């Protein structure tokens, strides 16, 4: 359900009325309540409400350019994307924390800040914690990635810390997080998007090649696929170094916008 307020918009899942009431009160409660578990560019707090353990993710105030795009409706704010994408991921049979709703606030006609409310997932670990020492986890993660791609799903920030897992008697269950940059297709991903996504989780060539070889056990690819992914990884590394170099120039921070998680 979508509800307009004097200062913005609230969207929530009508099937959980106690959570809807919480989102209604979020602008005041989030300032003084909850337990902070992450506080860098974005802030995440945990709340107990109506028998539910909730995460509230407050997004950093965006740079001016993005604020204009969001305010004019030319691009969806992160909180809205997170909510919509989570529902679509779940609809397609994969796991991500259940979305309960979101809040978007405006000031002087421009979007000022936003927050997502979603299920707290417990008893899971980051895939990045020990995948390099666990061949069984690497193989399971490769199979999971192939399954995502077969179903037309691509996490655009597909790094190891954005996938959580739980293991039970050698069987692995994966959970996608930080999903506000995502690609959905009605058919399996093509070679280009697959290659782009495959080069993201690992950084050195040996790790990339090991990941690709496991992936090909579950989704046959062209013979040159492994080399193509490695080439993409090298190009990405060069680009990252070049961006880091540009950031050293005077005025670079001003052009990129100044991030803060303080609400205004």
Secondary structure, 3 states (H helix, E strand, C coil): CEEEECCEEEEECCCCHHHHHHHHCHHHHHHHCCEEEEECCCEEEEEEECCEEEEEEECCCCCHHHHHHHHCCCCCCHHHHHHHHHHHHHHCCCCECCEEEEEEEEECCEEEEEEEEEECCCCCEEHHHCHHHCHHHHHHHHHHHHHHHHCCEEECCCCHHHEEEEEECCEEEEEECCCCCEEECCCCCCHHHHHHHHCCCCCCHHHHHHHHHHHCCCCCCCCCHHHHHHHHHHHHHHHHHHHHHHCCCCCHHHHHCCCCCCCC
